[in-house]
Amino acid sequence: MKLFSFWRSLATFRVRIALNLKRITPEEVIDVNLMRGEQRAESFRRINPMMALPALIEDDGTVLFESLAIIEYLDETHPEPPLLPKDPKARARVRGLAQLIACDTHPLIVPRVREFLAREYNVDESGVQKWGHHWHREAMIALETHLAGSTQTGRYCQGDAITIADICLAGQAVGAQYFKCDITPYPTVKRIVDALFAIDAFARAHPLRQPGAPATV
């Protein structure tokens, strides 16, 4: 198994957490530096034409892409510990929370969007930061409302077992740090995030603990 990764990639962070929870260690981790535009190299385009991280290549050569698809694949092929509840309604809620982050929020702040804003609309760095902060704040408001207002919320997003929703929430919290969005005003989110980062599988996957990462962001 090969994992294409970059320390700052929040989508890859999600996959690293799942790998850690499943106790899977890729044989090779290949760095694709998003800040240098290495994702646009022809060699990587052949692996993922969307030029986005992560990508995972299985031993038989199968190429997997998109973090949620990879995580569900890992959950199906390595079922312990399960990352989705058995109950259909609970599964739908977990997927909804995960997609709120990974599909509705994260795509708005990835490098290609920030670069497009700067290149095509002359948005300066402070404007790009404001853009990222805004979408993180909107997501945090929605997440806090969902989590605080549901009896299904427990120690984690869905009861007391870690799910894909928690993996995505951890990434949302780290991304909020990138854009100076304080999560303190969202107490349920913060409580769950603090509990998650006390778990080794989450702490060890943190972007700032990866090769090439700076001391702070």
Residue, then its C-alpha position, 0 to 999 in steps of 0.5 A: m500500500k502506498l499513500f500519497s500525502f502532504w503534511r498540510s492536507l486535511a483530507t490526507f489527515r482524515v485518512r491517516i487517522a483511519l489508518n491509525l485506528k485500523r492499525i494499518t501502516p502503508e509500506e510507502v508514504i509519498d510526499v506531494n508538496l501542495m505548496r510547490g504545486e507538485q500535485r499538478a505534475e504529470s506523474f501525479r495527474r496519472i494517479n489522480p486527474m483531479m490533482a488532489l490529495p490523498a491517493l492510495i494505491e493498493d498492492d494490486g495496483t488499484v488506485l483509490f481517491e477521495s478521503l471518504a471513499i478511502i476511509e469507507y474502503l478501509d472500514e469494509t476491508h478492515p472492519e475493526p474497529p467499525l467507523l460506521p454504526k450498524d443502524p441505518k439512521a445512525r449511519a445516515r447521520v454520521r455520513g451527513l456530519a462527515q459530508l457537511i465537513a468534507c463535501d460542503t466546507h473543505p472544498l471551499i478552502v483548498p489550495r486550488v480555490r484559494e489560488f483561483l481567488a488570488r489569480e482571477y479575482n485579485v483577492d489578497e492574502s487577508g481576503v483569502q484568510k477572511w474567505g477561509h475563516h467565513w466558511h469555517r465559521e459557518a460550518m462550526i455553527a452548523l456542527e454545533t447546532h447538530l451536535a448540541g441539539s441531538t440526543q444521539t451525540g455522546r462522548y463523540c459525534q454519534g454516541d460513545a464510539i468513534t466514527i467517520a464523523d469524528i475523523c472529519l471533525a478533527g480535520q475541521a478543527v485543525g483547518a479552523q486553526y489554519f484560518k484563525c477560527d476559534i472553536t471555543p464559542y462552539p462548546t460541544v464541538k470543542r469538547i468532542v475535539d479535545a476528547l479525540f486528540a487525547i487518542d493516540a490515533f488522532a494525535r499521531a496523525h496531526p498535520l504538525r507531527q508529519p515530516g516536513a511540517p513547521a512547528t506551528v501554523 
